């Protein structure tokens, strides 16, 4: 050990179990001292959120290093792993990607080296790594590059050796014909003894050959956007292909990504037995042993049931030329009155506004039913309960629409796509399989980001109309929350009546624009009892599925209103602006720059290159979207019922960048940025709300809660399961309300 150099800690957790050859060779080539952690079982007590077992283990690894006096830890933000096949993508889950940042919040006395590494094109490093080691250790860029090349070679050699071992083991298993287990999962839970109860060793000691899934080459394309999910599905494909191979998956409680992966496994494994073991810190060794013995007993007695031939079913879908192809093959115009579009109702005002925008395009829309617990309970019958809450609600709404639609009606359900690493990315696949498995005739999913048989101009027009509709809905919801506090009796009901009349009459964009000034004037005339700007305000942040609807807060908003506190949910427009600006920020990051003057100049110099064009397109779109929002906010300001200003995604990126990598796509960055800006924007408190098992919510909670406490900003975090708010949470609400009122007294509005 070189005593002149600092000791760099490497936590024995998460991706270290996959990338240790890369890390260890890199540091040894640089001549730096490295300490590999153990895992302290008390680490989970340091967490600020209810994380999965692997994240708890990571807290334990950092705690072990901290107790040993290691205060410098290498834990990079790894976005994606190398693609070994034509999989959709190879993201790591949000928890793994965000681990450097919520661990930094939990251990403020430990410094983290967390460069952004994206291995999608192989084990290449970005500008973050070079600059970090140059500034931290005074190591030249050429030396860093040489060390990384050695590390990359070591990693690839290790993976090649693993693949050879896996191939030999597979060939031996197929040759002998004896039952063989393919053990699948994440490297840090399936193969790490502290996280897996040593399942692999247990199986081997019971005389069963066991092959780790990460030692097997891919045999088909991966359908998911997550690296380890595709690895599990590859193991499943091998088990389905060979009669003597059987799948065992290691998972953990609260793993939402695994919930979607295992749903796919259940759908495709048919009658062939497989085993999923969910392990956490309290799992008993004897229980795991018993389940393995029972599973092996089933395996040894399995004869291979005959494959049942399912009745052929064709999924109704959108076709070319603005048509819908019905389940029986008939092609119908998308403008046919029999074709009706429905929208997931997580915010009634937003759903109504989007329906209005669809009618501007000459499309027909169905009734928007309010959320209720019956839909949730119905949806839970078709899910494992481990998925995040919006999925069973979507299924419940979908089934309600199917049950109540008219005879001969062709129903289209509006569904967002994408969002990886967030599990929203898997909703579309799940719902398509659900429609097929339930044989729902003439029911299709409409994805606004797909071509949907529309021309580019039509898609752009629909996107423009939808963005405008969401902006208007944001403003109406803001006005409604303000009226709940300052409005005279009956003013909220009057607002809703005026809104219903307005959207019913706005059957075209021209009519909408013509009627809007009168509608705003009617809102301005609503009676009120006090000045909204003199009232305490709380910003409601978190998942867009939950922050608007009273269904998820079940009377909580009324408790704030009764105390004269205005709740302000973060706008949907904020998320749209974030999505656009993310394209600007990511391109700039790939250049080693921050968005702004230098990046804009570089984009202009590369206007005919893909990256330069991408930057400029997103920058222009972002500026245009901001101008539109400012214009409509200026109009609605005449009501005297707005308490927030225009959204600024660029500012949120800057604010959040010190606490989380902006490269993690999703609501984490805007939530943390908004929380840090809350006091400067005149808020007296923060509510962070998310649906059950929402990974971005838990990350935001873990990072923002200690920051809010440090800055004396009252914060309440709430993970909704869709049922009545528990008495313990209501007590937290009471405390939060008092803290908000005290904050307002200390910081009176001028």
Secondary structure, 3 states (H helix, E strand, C coil): CCCCCCEEEECCCCCHHHHHHHHHHHHHHHCCEEEECCCCCCHHHHCCCCCCHHHHHHHHHHHHHHHCCCCEEECCEECECCCCCCCCCCECCHHHHHHHHHHHHHCCCCEEECCEECCCCCCCCCHHHHHHHHHHHCCCHHHHHHHHHHHHHHHHHHHHHHHHHHHHHHHHHHHHCCCEEEEECCHHHHCCHHHHCCHHHHHHHCCCEEEEHHHCCCCCCCCCCEHHHHHHHHHHHHHHHCCCEEEEEEECCCCHHHHHHHHHHHHHCCCCCCEEEECCCCCCHHHHHHHHHHHHHHHHHCCCCCCCCCCCCCCCEEECCCEEECCCCCEEECCCCCEEEEECCCCHHHHHHHHHHHHHCCCEECCCCCCCHHHHHHHHCCCCCCCCHHHHHHHHHHHHHHHHCCCCCEEEEECCCCCCCCHHHHHHHHHHHHHHHCCCCCEEEECCCCCCCCCHHHHHHHHHHHHHHHHHHHHHHHHHHHHHHHECCCHHHHHHHHHHHHHHHCCCHHHHHHHHHHHHHHHHCCCECCCHHHCCEEEEEECCCCCCCHHHCCCHHHHHHHCCCEEEECCHHHHHHHHHHHHHHHHHHHCCCCCCHHHHHHHHHCCCCHHHHHHHHHHHHHHHHHHHHHHHHHHHHHHCCCCCCCCCHHHHHHHHCCCCCCCCCCHHHHHHHHHHHCCCCCCCEEEEEEECCCHHHHHHHHHHHHHHHHCCCCEEEEEECCCCCCHHHHHHHHHHHHHHHHHHHHCCCC
